[in-house]
């Protein structure tokens, strides 16, 4: 799921092509994405001029001169391809991403300036809507959103108030779009790791002096990701040269999401965590492994429950692996486990 930096990267890529341009032709090749297109979707867009291209949380918003705003959400697999006389690009694309299948091209925008923007979405989990600009903030999608993490409205006191008395972990609260808008799993984990705050500790037990630096750290993490480019891996700048020959796997020098040193997590005792996977020579944090600054007091209980309790996981290989890990944990704790077949 694209997070704030990925959506902002796409916005900046689309801005030179769409902002200030009149939509000469709009084509919707199906009746719906995740939700049905609004009535008269093509007719209401054709001939309209995009005054501004903005972002709110994880939404792209094209403000039109007709008093409406085109709201777009990328869902899980949504992406845009820009075609212009001088070549084509895909803002926010990955380095080794495959060419999009034409059958997944669902919406096409053409401008008077000769630009052509095509929206691809294989899973069709994204969506688009036309909303009255004056009442946009009151729409259910936006009414409950918290402040933008890069804005002045997001400050330490707001986080302190949001964490006060809460039993949930700080990661859960930061992922709540009502607390702060646009944050997702990857960057919340990175920010908490830099702040040395355990995601499992009850938020109400975190001291204000630990929360105050978190605001600046969140902004730094987001700023680095936006500056570097797309999420986690290298940008795939898929260009068409004037002769028509495609250049694939072109490396963008500024296209390493969070830099490799930032992807190194520290485990217990200061050693590097196991949760690192390798992709195209870049070390990335593996989200399957949680970040812990010290051993959990619930370790024995979790291990015992895994070992002796029932599990809903019917994949025998993974279940055996979990049992083995539980046995190792119990023996490390000095407990004796008797397992009956």
C-alpha positions in Angstrom: 0.0 0.0 0.0 1.6 3.3 -1.0 2.3 5.6 1.9 2.7 9.4 2.0 6.2 9.5 0.4 5.2 7.3 -2.5 2.0 9.3 -3.1 4.0 12.6 -2.9 6.5 11.2 -5.4 3.7 10.4 -7.8 2.2 13.9 -7.3 5.5 15.6 -8.1 5.9 13.4 -11.2 2.4 14.3 -12.5 2.5 18.0 -11.6 4.5 19.2 -14.6 2.2 17.3 -16.9 -1.3 18.0 -15.5 -1.2 21.2 -13.4 -2.5 24.2 -15.4 -3.5 21.9 -18.3 -6.9 21.5 -19.9 -8.2 17.9 -20.2 -9.0 17.6 -23.9 -10.0 13.9 -23.7 -10.8 11.5 -20.9 -11.5 7.8 -21.3 -12.8 5.4 -18.7 -12.4 1.8 -20.0 -14.5 0.2 -17.4 -17.4 1.2 -15.1 -15.6 0.9 -11.8 -12.4 0.4 -9.9 -12.8 -0.4 -6.2 -16.0 1.7 -6.4 -18.1 2.7 -9.4 -17.1 5.9 -11.2 -19.4 8.8 -10.4 -22.2 9.6 -12.8 -21.0 11.5 -15.8 -17.4 11.0 -14.8 -16.0 11.4 -18.4 -18.3 14.3 -19.3 -17.6 16.2 -16.1 -13.8 16.0 -16.6 -13.6 16.6 -20.4 -12.8 20.2 -21.0 -11.9 21.0 -17.4 -8.6 22.6 -16.4 -6.6 21.3 -13.5 -5.7 24.3 -11.4 -3.6 22.5 -8.8 -2.5 19.0 -8.0 -2.4 18.4 -4.3 -2.0 15.6 -1.8 -3.9 14.9 1.4 -2.7 11.9 3.4 -2.6 9.2 0.8 -5.0 10.8 -1.6 -4.1 12.7 -4.8 -6.4 15.6 -5.5 -6.7 17.5 -8.8 -8.6 20.8 -8.2 -10.6 21.7 -11.3 -11.8 25.0 -12.5 -15.4 23.8 -12.4 -15.7 23.8 -8.7 -15.0 20.1 -8.3 -11.9 18.1 -7.2 -10.8 14.8 -8.8 -9.8 12.6 -5.8 -7.6 9.6 -6.6 -6.3 6.8 -4.4 -3.7 4.4 -5.7 -5.0 1.4 -3.7 -2.4 -1.4 -3.7 -1.3 -1.6 -7.3 -2.3 1.7 -8.9 0.3 3.6 -10.9 0.5 6.2 -13.7 2.3 6.3 -16.9 3.1 9.6 -18.5 3.5 9.8 -22.3 4.7 13.0 -23.9 6.3 13.8 -27.3 9.8 13.7 -25.7 9.3 10.4 -24.1 7.3 8.5 -21.4 8.0 8.0 -17.7 6.3 6.3 -14.7 6.5 8.5 -11.6 7.1 6.4 -8.4 8.0 3.2 -10.4 10.3 0.5 -9.1 13.6 -0.3 -10.8 12.7 -3.8 -11.9 9.0 -3.4 -12.2 7.5 -5.2 -15.2 5.8 -3.4 -18.1 2.2 -2.8 -17.3 -0.3 -5.0 -19.1 -2.5 -2.9 -21.5 -5.5 -4.8 -20.2 -5.0 -3.1 -16.8 -5.1 0.4 -18.3 -8.4 1.7 -16.9 -8.4 5.5 -17.2 -6.7 7.8 -19.7 -6.2 11.6 -19.4 -5.1 13.6 -22.4 -4.2 17.3 -22.2 -4.1 20.2 -24.7 -0.3 20.3 -24.2 0.1 16.8 -25.7 0.5 14.9 -22.5 -1.2 11.5 -22.0 -1.5 10.1 -18.5 -2.7 6.5 -18.2 -3.8 4.9 -14.9 -3.0 1.2 -14.5 -4.4 -0.9 -11.6 -4.2 -4.7 -11.9 -5.9 -5.3 -8.6 -8.4 -2.5 -9.1 -8.2 -1.6 -5.4 -7.7 2.1 -6.2 -10.6 4.5 -6.8 -11.5 7.9 -8.2 -14.3 10.3 -7.3 -15.4 13.9 -8.1 -16.2 15.9 -5.0 -17.4 19.5 -4.6 -14.3 21.5 -3.7 -16.0 23.7 -1.1 -17.3 20.7 0.9 -14.2 18.5 0.4 -13.1 18.8 4.0 -16.5 17.5 5.2 -16.5 14.4 3.0 -16.3 11.2 5.0 -12.9 10.3 3.4 -11.4 13.5 4.8 -13.5 14.7 7.8 -11.8 12.4 10.3 -8.2 12.7 9.1 -5.5 14.0 11.4 -3.0 16.7 10.6 -0.3 16.3 7.9 2.9 15.1 9.5 4.9 17.6 7.5 2.7 20.5 8.6 2.9 22.8 11.6 -0.3 21.4 12.9 1.5 18.2 13.8 3.5 18.9 17.0 4.7 17.1 20.1 1.8 18.2 22.2 -0.7 16.5 19.9 1.2 13.2 20.1 1.4 13.5 23.9 -2.3 14.0 24.1 -3.0 11.1 21.7 -0.7 8.7 23.7 -2.0 9.7 27.1 -3.7 6.9 28.9 -3.7 4.6 25.9 -3.0 0.9 26.2 -2.3 0.4 22.5 1.3 0.5 21.3 2.7 3.7 19.7 2.8 2.0 16.3 -0.9 1.3 16.3 -1.7 4.9 17.2 0.6 6.4 14.6 -1.0 4.2 12.0 -4.4 5.6 13.0 -5.2 8.2 10.3 -7.2 10.2 12.9 -4.0 10.8 14.9 -1.8 11.7 12.0 -2.6 11.4 8.3 -0.5 9.5 5.7 1.8 7.4 7.8 2.1 3.7 7.1 3.8 0.6 8.4 7.3 1.1 6.9 8.0 4.7 8.0 6.3 4.3 11.4 8.7 1.4 12.1 11.7 3.4 10.9 10.7 6.4 13.1 10.1 4.4 16.2 13.4 2.6 15.7 15.3 5.9 15.4 13.5 7.2 18.5 14.4 4.0 20.4 10.7 3.5 21.3 9.4 0.0 21.5 6.3 -0.5 19.3 4.9 -3.0 21.9 5.1 -0.7 24.9 1.7 0.9 25.9 1.6 4.4 24.5 0.4 5.7 27.8 3.6 4.5 29.5 5.9 6.4 27.2 7.3 9.6 28.8 6.7 13.0 27.2 10.5 13.5 26.9 10.6 10.4 24.6 7.6 11.6 22.6 8.9 15.1 21.9 11.8 14.1 19.6 9.5 11.7 17.7 7.8 14.5 15.7 11.1 15.7 14.3 12.2 12.1 13.6 9.0 11.4 11.7 9.5 14.5 9.5 13.1 13.5 8.9 12.2 10.0 7.8 9.4 11.2 5.5 11.7 14.0 4.1 14.5 11.5 3.3 12.1 9.1 1.6 10.5 11.9 -0.5 13.9 13.3 -1.4 15.3 9.8 -2.4 12.3 8.8 -4.4 10.1 5.7 -4.5 9.6 3.2 -1.7 12.5 0.9 -0.7 13.9 0.0 -4.0 15.4 1.7 -7.0 13.4 3.8 -9.4 12.6 2.3 -12.8 13.0 5.3 -15.2 11.4 3.6 -18.2 12.2 6.0 -21.0 11.4 6.1 -24.7 14.2 7.7 -26.7 13.3 9.8 -29.8 14.1 6.9 -32.1 11.5 4.8 -30.4 13.8 2.3 -28.8 13.0 1.6 -25.1 15.7 1.8 -22.5 15.0 -0.5 -19.6 16.6 -0.8 -16.1 17.9 2.7 -16.3 19.4 3.6 -12.9 18.3 6.9 -11.4 21.1 8.3 -9.2 18.7 9.6 -6.6 16.5 6.5 -6.4 17.3 4.6 -3.3 14.3 5.1 -0.9 15.7 5.1 2.5 19.4 4.7 2.1 21.1 1.3 2.9 22.5 2.4 6.3 19.0 3.4 7.4 17.8 -0.1 6.6 20.0 -1.7 9.1 18.0 -2.5 12.3 19.7 -3.1 15.6 18.6 -6.1 17.6 19.2 -7.1 21.2 22.7 -6.3 22.4 23.3 -3.9 19.6 23.8 -6.6 16.9 22.1 -6.3 13.6 18.6 -7.8 13.5 17.8 -10.9 11.4 15.0 -9.1 9.7 16.9 -8.0 6.6 16.3 -9.2 3.1 18.4 -8.5 0.0 16.9 -7.2 -3.2 18.9 -6.0 -6.1 21.9 -5.5 -3.8 20.0 -3.3 -1.4 19.4 -4.3 2.2 15.8 -3.9 3.3 14.1 -4.4 6.6 11.9 -7.5 6.6 8.6 -6.6 8.2 8.0 -10.1 9.5 10.4 -9.5 12.3 9.3 -7.1 15.0 11.7 -4.4 16.4 12.4 -4.9 20.1 14.8 -2.9 22.2 14.8 -5.6 25.0 13.3 -9.1 25.5 9.6 -9.2 26.0 8.3 -10.3 29.4 5.7 -12.3 27.6 8.2 -14.4 25.8 7.7 -17.6 27.9 3.9 -17.4 27.7 4.0 -16.9 23.9 6.5 -19.8 23.5 4.4 -22.1 25.7 1.2 -21.2 23.9 2.8 -21.8 20.5 4.3 -25.1 21.7 1.3 -26.6 23.5 -1.6 -24.7 22.2 -3.7 -25.2 19.1 -2.9 -23.2 16.0 -5.1 -22.2 13.1 -2.2 -22.5 10.7 -2.7 -25.7 8.8 0.5 -25.5 6.8 2.5 -28.3 8.4 6.0 -27.0 7.5 5.4 -23.6 9.0 3.8 -25.1 12.1 6.8 -27.4 12.6 9.1 -24.4 12.3 7.2 -22.5 14.9 7.3 -25.4 17.3 11.0 -25.7 16.9 11.4 -22.0 17.6 9.3 -22.3 20.7 11.3 -25.2 21.9 14.5 -23.3 21.5 13.0 -20.3 23.3 12.0 -22.5 26.2 15.4 -24.1 26.6 17.1 -20.7 26.4 14.9 -19.6 29.3 16.1 -22.7 31.3 12.8 -24.4 31.2 12.2 -28.1 30.4 9.7 -28.9 27.8 8.2 -32.4 27.5 6.6 -32.8 24.1 4.3 -35.8 23.4 3.7 -36.9 19.9 
